[in-house]
Amino acid sequence: MHTECYPISILPRLSRLFLDYVESRQPLAPFYSQTAYSTSPASPVTVSDPAHAAKLADLLAEQNRAFGASPSALANIDRLRNGAQAVISGQQVALFGGPLFTLLKAATAVRKANDIGAVPVFWLATEDHDLAEADHVTLASRHELHTLRLAHEPSAKPVGNVVLGEEIRPLLDQAAELLGFSPIADVLQDAYTPAATYAQAFGRLLASVFAEQGLVVIDASTRGFHALGAPVLRHAIEHAAELETALLERTRLLEERGYHAQVLVAPNSSLLFLVDEETGTRLSLKRKDQNIWTAGKKQYSTADLLGILESSPERLSPNALLRPVFQDVLFSTAAYVGGPAEIAYFAQTEVLYQSILGRSTPILPRLSATLVEPAIAQVLEQHQLSLADVLGANPDELAQRLGARSMPVEGKRKLSAAGNALDAELTELTQWMSALNPELGRSATVSASKMRYQMNRLRRLAANYQLQTETSLRRHVDAIFLSLYPSQHPQERVIGAVAYLARYGDSLIPQLVEQAAQECPGHKAIFL
């Protein structure tokens, strides 16, 4: 195995806030408390209440045993019971483990935890209600992508509680066929049973894949965890107006610095969702005035919400901005490992940390990587291409380049000579005509541009002919994009993690943990 390191900006569609955070050598104050690649996370405020730590450990032990936790994971829960800190990452509970970045997040949490003697924890985002983001996974066959999607009736219920149902069986068969009937396919069969929920299945999968590393998995949507985190939910109810003011000020400051807020904070919104007691639907809570709240068509007083928090805390859940603070009331968190969008969230969440906890938790970027498999590495080497040549390009452009490169030397010379001669003559001619008359010069410049376009068209025609002659060139380009830049999106955001577990088995996870040391402050090409 070897790696290549690229600036993180090689990836498309990243926010300027994230890029500045990753590339800054000083903390991007006041949005973040430290730089992206600090050698060690800042020291947090440790949870000092032994009773709290004991309750948390009891809940984690019960849940992780249900997930099939390894002895290493259970031992790590005992460490949390005795006051150990946690390095946490998390992800929505997508079908069959979701994209590759799920593994990259968990591997980074393991590595960072190991570096500072903390416990790696993976937070299952089970309370999200956007099922369309979680009900599918994309796997690749030799020539195309296949998106496996589990059909459900439209619902606004928390995704983690949705039962998979009998429809999961044909998807397991399709996945097994695409994965080559590998050991990970058996793990999927054991985890994704018809009676399982998204949360249960995802938890079992992750516990199995990271058994050796002792990753602790948490689904915090249950009554017990919400009762432990109730102080944050209570604060969000009782100080809603103050928190809104702080967030609006942070939005103003972000915009003043040329950034944009990741989460829109609307007037009279809140940081909470309420699960309807009758329908199970997760509804956004909004403030009508200082004492009246609405969720869907129902109204609640502040006293009503506090009563619900006391009797049924699991019905109240934090939104994306409040969730990290809720998390850090449960754990003594040394650092959170996040992706680009989560890191952008933290620029706003920081004001909630300060308002509620009087501190902020460092956030570290997950390992960002493209896995280059041996067959693709050979094709890249054959055509003298790097990952940078692929990311940000499109297949037609790259095919044109390879066609031009493979042209006979005589043809390259003729095109080059003709192009250079034309360019030189046109430059001299337009300068002379401009000296005669500016208007004449402008017309000459337009005409010259058209002639240069036609010269470039001759180059494209020659390259296309070469592509038609050497059909392997286009096949190679299509294979490169399917593997490294599918649908012109980074591999880590598209291809299912289980695809790589199927091909590389148990050896993949230790390799990713090793690479998550992140001596490369950017994006890695990892040649397997």
URKASUL-V376405 format. One record per helix or strand of 3 or more residues. SS is the DSSP state (h for helix, s for strand). FROM is the first residue (numbers start at 1). TO is the last residue. Records with the same first field share a line. If there is no record, write none. Layout:
SS->FROM-TO  FROM-TO
This chain:
s->2-7  86-92  119-125  136-140  145-149  216-218  269-275  281-287  292-295  298-301  316-318  333-338  363-365  368-372  522-527
h->8-10  16-23  50-66  71-81  95-97  101-116  131-133  159-161  168-179  183-191  198-209  223-228  230-238  240-256  302-311  313-315  320-330  340-356  374-382  387-390  395-405  409-436  438-469  471-484  486-488  491-493  497-504  507-515
